[in-house]
Amino acid sequence: MDIGAIRLELKALLGVNVDVLIPNALPESFREQRLLDYLQHMRFICLYRMIDRQRIKKSTIAESIETV
């Protein structure tokens, strides 16, 4: 898929105009900051999913105990 197709698909999905660039098209300092932002965001999502899985396990265990 080329950049133009990605841009059109994102626009259709999000309903807003988007810019799609390859990483080397961005100034280095800006690129590094966006990468750090992305990594922090992904770390948060992973942590949230881990907590959610633990919550599901605990509720499943609690439901199993209640039915016994």
C-alpha positions as CSV (number, residue, x, y, z in Angstrom):
1,M,0.0,0.0,0.0
2,D,1.4,3.4,-0.9
3,I,1.2,6.6,1.1
4,G,-1.6,8.0,-0.9
5,A,-3.8,4.9,-0.3
6,I,-3.0,5.0,3.4
7,R,-3.9,8.6,3.5
8,L,-7.2,8.0,1.8
9,E,-8.1,5.0,4.0
10,L,-7.3,7.0,7.2
11,K,-9.4,9.9,6.0
12,A,-12.3,7.6,5.3
13,L,-11.9,5.9,8.7
14,L,-11.3,9.0,10.8
15,G,-13.5,11.4,8.9
16,V,-10.8,14.1,8.9
17,N,-8.0,15.1,6.6
18,V,-4.7,13.5,7.6
19,D,-1.0,13.9,6.6
20,V,1.0,10.7,6.1
21,L,4.8,11.0,6.0
22,I,7.6,8.5,6.1
23,P,9.8,8.9,9.3
24,N,12.7,10.3,7.4
25,A,10.5,13.2,6.1
26,L,10.3,14.6,9.6
27,P,12.9,16.7,11.3
28,E,15.0,14.5,13.6
29,S,14.0,16.2,16.9
30,F,10.3,16.2,16.0
31,R,10.6,12.5,14.9
32,E,12.2,11.5,18.2
33,Q,9.6,13.3,20.3
34,R,6.7,11.7,18.3
35,L,8.4,8.3,18.8
36,L,8.7,8.9,22.5
37,D,5.1,9.9,22.7
38,Y,4.1,6.8,20.8
39,L,6.1,4.5,23.1
40,Q,4.6,6.1,26.2
41,H,1.1,5.7,24.7
42,M,1.8,2.0,23.9
43,R,3.2,1.4,27.4
44,F,0.0,2.8,28.9
45,I,-2.1,0.6,26.7
46,C,-0.1,-2.5,27.7
47,L,-0.4,-1.6,31.3
48,Y,-4.1,-1.0,31.0
49,R,-4.6,-4.4,29.3
50,M,-2.6,-6.2,32.0
51,I,-4.7,-4.5,34.8
52,D,-7.9,-5.4,32.9
53,R,-6.9,-9.0,32.5
54,Q,-6.1,-9.2,36.2
55,R,-9.5,-7.7,36.9
56,I,-11.2,-10.2,34.7
57,K,-9.3,-13.1,36.3
58,K,-10.3,-11.9,39.8
59,S,-14.0,-11.5,38.9
60,T,-14.0,-14.9,37.2
61,I,-12.5,-16.4,40.4
62,A,-15.0,-14.6,42.6
63,E,-17.9,-15.7,40.4
64,S,-16.7,-19.3,40.6
65,I,-16.4,-19.2,44.4
66,E,-19.9,-17.7,44.6
67,T,-21.5,-20.5,42.5
68,V,-19.9,-23.3,44.7
